Amino acid sequence: MTADLDRLLDIMARLRDPARGCPWDVEQSFATIAPYTIEEAYEVADAIERGDMPALKDELGDLLLQVVFHAQMAREAGAFDFADVARAIADKMVRRHPHVFGEERVESSAAQTLAWENRKADERAEAGAGGAGALDGIALALPALLRAAKLGKRAARVGFDWPEAAPVLDKIEEEIGELRAELAGGTRPDGIEQELGDLLFACANLARKLDIDPEAALRGANGRFERRFRAIEARLAARGLRPEQQTLDQLEALWQEVKADERAGAKPPA
């Protein structure tokens, strides 16, 4: 394994060589590579979602390449190298698992999660010379829905939270009412955007209270929508028709048929 990793590091160093490397690789920076890093992480998640192990192997390799790429650019800048990255994460894992590498004990996964978050908070406070806020350290580049859930989780740790899910539903209804009011007024596009954002934030909080990953829930909804809409297209195609030739009521009727067939366990048309 060490030989394989050394080979990968050497390949990246050669790709970045100013004289004999790849022009595209040489031109890249942390900022230009960052979107590819995010994309590769999502492709890893997609392979996991599909249960595709060969694809997961390939996508993990692509994600590893992103780490190596960033580490090589940092080495060139004299900031750190891949060994520093590996050493830092190894030290962090040991530090945050004293029940494995030390004498502490935890009784459950939930207890370990709480201990992990507490250690992270202590580390943030130390890094910030004691002035760290509850919301510090939540990455701005996270998907907005995921970041909303994390913001709510952090606020909850210091007591700013509903005791149960039911009041969050009330908050969602309140936000829907405020959005309706903005839509009825029709004079403040920025107000409509703000109210819609508040509604989405409240939905993310509801997911958190129900212990549901909002990103996973929305991915599931996306998948259901895509599957059902493709089934509508297939049913129409079997009749020599297209969706744009139908009224909204006709499309909605087909949508309900597809949903009913799914509930009944019917196979979609080939």
C-alpha positions as CSV (number, residue, x, y, z in Angstrom):
1,M,0.0,0.0,0.0
2,T,2.9,2.4,0.8
3,A,4.3,1.8,-2.6
4,D,1.0,2.6,-4.3
5,L,0.6,5.8,-2.4
6,D,4.2,6.8,-3.1
7,R,3.5,6.2,-6.8
8,L,0.4,8.4,-6.7
9,L,2.3,11.2,-4.9
10,D,5.1,11.0,-7.5
11,I,2.6,11.1,-10.4
12,M,1.0,14.3,-9.0
13,A,4.4,15.9,-8.5
14,R,5.3,15.1,-12.1
15,L,1.9,16.5,-13.3
16,R,2.7,19.7,-11.5
17,D,6.2,20.0,-12.7
18,P,6.5,23.5,-14.3
19,A,8.9,22.4,-17.0
20,R,7.7,19.0,-18.0
21,G,4.2,18.6,-16.3
22,C,0.7,18.8,-17.7
23,P,-0.2,22.4,-18.6
24,W,-3.7,22.1,-17.2
25,D,-2.5,20.6,-13.8
26,V,0.3,23.3,-13.5
27,E,-2.3,26.1,-14.0
28,Q,-4.6,25.0,-11.2
29,S,-4.9,26.5,-7.7
30,F,-6.7,25.6,-4.5
31,A,-9.6,27.7,-5.6
32,T,-9.9,26.2,-9.1
33,I,-9.6,22.6,-7.8
34,A,-12.0,23.0,-4.8
35,P,-15.2,22.6,-7.0
36,Y,-13.8,19.3,-8.3
37,T,-13.1,18.1,-4.7
38,I,-16.8,18.8,-3.8
39,E,-18.0,17.1,-7.0
40,E,-15.9,14.0,-6.3
41,A,-17.3,13.7,-2.7
42,Y,-20.8,13.8,-4.2
43,E,-19.9,11.1,-6.7
44,V,-18.7,8.9,-3.8
45,A,-22.0,9.4,-2.1
46,D,-23.9,8.6,-5.3
47,A,-22.0,5.3,-5.7
48,I,-22.8,4.4,-2.1
49,E,-26.5,5.3,-2.7
50,R,-26.5,2.9,-5.7
51,G,-24.6,0.2,-3.9
52,D,-22.1,0.1,-6.7
53,M,-18.9,-1.2,-5.2
54,P,-16.8,-1.0,-8.5
55,A,-17.9,2.6,-8.9
56,L,-17.2,3.3,-5.3
57,K,-13.6,2.1,-5.6
58,D,-13.1,4.4,-8.6
59,E,-14.8,7.4,-7.0
60,L,-12.8,7.0,-3.8
61,G,-9.7,7.0,-5.9
62,D,-10.8,10.2,-7.6
63,L,-11.5,11.8,-4.2
64,L,-8.0,10.6,-2.9
65,L,-6.5,12.3,-6.0
66,Q,-8.1,15.6,-4.9
67,V,-6.4,15.3,-1.5
68,V,-3.1,14.5,-3.1
69,F,-3.6,17.5,-5.5
70,H,-4.2,20.0,-2.7
71,A,-1.3,18.5,-0.7
72,Q,1.1,18.9,-3.6
73,M,0.1,22.5,-4.2
74,A,0.6,23.2,-0.5
75,R,4.0,21.5,-0.6
76,E,5.0,23.7,-3.5
77,A,3.9,26.8,-1.4
78,G,6.0,25.6,1.6
79,A,2.8,25.2,3.8
80,F,2.6,21.5,4.4
81,D,2.7,18.2,2.5
82,F,0.7,14.9,2.3
83,A,2.6,13.4,5.2
84,D,1.5,16.4,7.4
85,V,-2.1,15.9,6.3
86,A,-2.0,12.2,7.2
87,R,-0.2,12.9,10.5
88,A,-2.7,15.6,11.5
89,I,-5.8,13.4,10.9
90,A,-4.1,10.4,12.7
91,D,-3.4,12.6,15.7
92,K,-6.9,13.9,15.6
93,M,-8.5,10.4,15.6
94,V,-6.4,9.4,18.5
95,R,-7.2,12.6,20.4
96,R,-10.9,12.2,19.8
97,H,-11.1,8.5,20.7
98,P,-9.6,8.3,24.2
99,H,-11.9,5.4,24.9
100,V,-10.0,3.4,22.2
101,F,-6.5,4.8,22.6
102,G,-6.6,5.7,26.2
103,E,-8.4,4.9,29.5
104,E,-11.7,6.6,29.1
105,R,-14.9,4.6,28.5
106,V,-18.1,5.3,26.6
107,E,-21.2,3.2,26.9
108,S,-22.9,3.9,23.5
109,S,-22.6,5.4,20.1
110,A,-24.8,8.4,21.3
111,A,-22.4,9.0,24.2
112,Q,-19.4,8.9,21.8
113,T,-21.2,11.4,19.5
114,L,-21.7,13.8,22.4
115,A,-18.1,13.4,23.6
116,W,-16.9,14.0,20.0
117,E,-18.8,17.2,19.7
118,N,-17.6,18.4,23.1
119,R,-14.0,17.8,22.1
120,K,-14.5,19.6,18.9
121,A,-15.9,22.6,20.8
122,D,-12.9,22.5,23.2
123,E,-10.6,22.5,20.2
124,R,-12.4,25.4,18.6
125,A,-12.2,27.4,21.9
126,E,-8.5,26.7,22.2
127,A,-7.9,27.8,18.6
128,G,-9.9,30.9,19.1
129,A,-8.1,31.9,22.4
130,G,-11.3,31.2,24.4
131,G,-13.7,33.4,22.4
132,A,-15.3,30.8,20.2
133,G,-19.0,31.1,19.5
134,A,-21.4,28.2,19.3
135,L,-21.7,28.5,15.6
136,D,-18.0,28.9,14.8
137,G,-16.4,26.4,12.5
138,I,-19.4,25.4,10.4
139,A,-18.1,25.5,6.8
140,L,-19.7,28.1,4.6
141,A,-19.2,25.9,1.5
142,L,-21.6,23.2,2.8
143,P,-24.8,22.6,0.9
144,A,-27.2,25.2,2.3
145,L,-29.7,22.6,3.6
146,L,-27.0,20.6,5.4
147,R,-25.5,23.8,6.8
148,A,-29.0,24.8,8.1
149,A,-29.3,21.5,10.0
150,K,-25.8,22.0,11.5
151,L,-26.5,25.5,12.5
152,G,-29.7,24.4,14.3
153,K,-27.8,21.5,16.0
154,R,-25.1,23.9,17.3
155,A,-27.7,26.3,18.6
156,A,-29.5,23.4,20.3
157,R,-26.4,22.5,22.2
158,V,-26.6,25.8,24.1
159,G,-30.4,25.5,24.7
160,F,-31.8,27.4,21.7
161,D,-34.1,24.7,20.5
162,W,-37.6,23.4,20.7
163,P,-38.1,20.5,23.2
164,E,-39.8,18.3,20.5
165,A,-40.8,18.2,16.8
166,A,-44.4,19.5,17.1
167,P,-43.5,23.2,17.7
168,V,-41.3,23.0,14.6
169,L,-44.3,22.1,12.6
170,D,-46.0,25.1,14.0
171,K,-43.0,27.2,13.0
172,I,-43.3,25.8,9.5
173,E,-47.0,26.8,9.3
174,E,-46.0,30.2,10.5
175,E,-43.4,30.6,7.8
176,I,-45.8,29.4,5.2
177,G,-48.2,32.1,6.3
178,E,-45.5,34.7,6.1
179,L,-44.6,33.5,2.6
180,R,-48.3,33.7,1.5
181,A,-48.4,37.2,2.8
182,E,-45.4,38.2,0.8
183,L,-46.7,36.5,-2.3
184,A,-50.1,38.3,-1.9
185,G,-48.3,41.6,-1.6
186,G,-46.1,41.0,-4.6
187,T,-44.0,44.1,-4.1
188,R,-40.9,42.7,-2.5
189,P,-39.1,40.0,-4.4
190,D,-36.3,40.0,-1.8
191,G,-39.0,39.5,0.9
192,I,-40.3,36.5,-0.9
193,E,-36.8,35.0,-1.1
194,Q,-36.3,35.6,2.6
195,E,-39.5,34.0,3.6
196,L,-38.9,31.0,1.4
197,G,-35.4,30.7,2.9
198,D,-36.9,30.8,6.4
199,L,-39.3,28.1,5.4
200,L,-36.5,25.9,4.2
201,F,-34.5,26.6,7.3
202,A,-37.5,25.5,9.5
203,C,-37.8,22.3,7.4
204,A,-34.1,21.6,8.0
205,N,-34.8,22.0,11.7
206,L,-37.7,19.6,11.6
207,A,-35.5,17.0,9.9
208,R,-32.9,17.5,12.7
209,K,-35.5,17.0,15.4
210,L,-36.7,13.8,13.7
211,D,-33.1,12.6,13.4
212,I,-33.3,12.7,9.6
213,D,-30.6,13.9,7.3
214,P,-32.3,16.6,5.3
215,E,-29.9,16.1,2.3
216,A,-30.7,12.4,2.2
217,A,-34.5,13.1,2.5
218,L,-34.3,15.6,-0.4
219,R,-32.2,13.2,-2.5
220,G,-34.9,10.6,-1.8
221,A,-37.6,13.0,-2.9
222,N,-35.6,13.9,-6.0
223,G,-35.3,10.2,-6.9
224,R,-39.0,9.6,-6.4
225,F,-39.9,12.6,-8.6
226,E,-37.5,11.5,-11.3
227,R,-38.8,7.9,-11.2
228,R,-42.4,8.9,-11.3
229,F,-42.0,11.5,-14.0
230,R,-40.1,9.0,-16.2
231,A,-43.0,6.6,-15.7
232,I,-45.4,9.3,-16.9
233,E,-43.3,9.8,-20.0
234,A,-43.2,6.1,-20.7
235,R,-47.0,5.8,-20.4
236,L,-47.5,8.7,-22.7
237,A,-44.9,7.4,-25.2
238,A,-46.8,4.1,-25.3
239,R,-49.8,6.1,-26.6
240,G,-47.7,8.1,-29.0
241,L,-48.0,11.2,-26.8
242,R,-45.6,13.6,-25.1
243,P,-46.0,15.5,-21.7
244,E,-46.1,18.9,-23.4
245,Q,-49.3,17.8,-25.3
246,Q,-51.2,17.2,-22.0
247,T,-52.9,19.6,-19.7
248,L,-51.7,20.0,-16.1
249,D,-54.8,18.1,-14.9
250,Q,-54.0,15.2,-17.3
251,L,-50.4,15.1,-16.1
252,E,-51.5,15.2,-12.4
253,A,-53.9,12.3,-13.0
254,L,-51.1,10.2,-14.5
255,W,-48.9,11.2,-11.5
256,Q,-51.5,9.9,-9.1
257,E,-51.8,6.7,-11.2
258,V,-48.0,6.1,-11.0
259,K,-48.1,6.7,-7.2
260,A,-51.0,4.3,-6.8
261,D,-49.2,1.6,-8.8
262,E,-46.0,2.1,-6.7
263,R,-48.0,1.6,-3.5
264,A,-49.6,-1.5,-5.0
265,G,-46.2,-2.8,-6.0
266,A,-46.9,-2.7,-9.8
267,K,-43.9,-2.9,-12.1
268,P,-43.3,0.1,-14.2
269,P,-43.8,-0.3,-18.0
270,A,-40.7,-1.5,-19.9
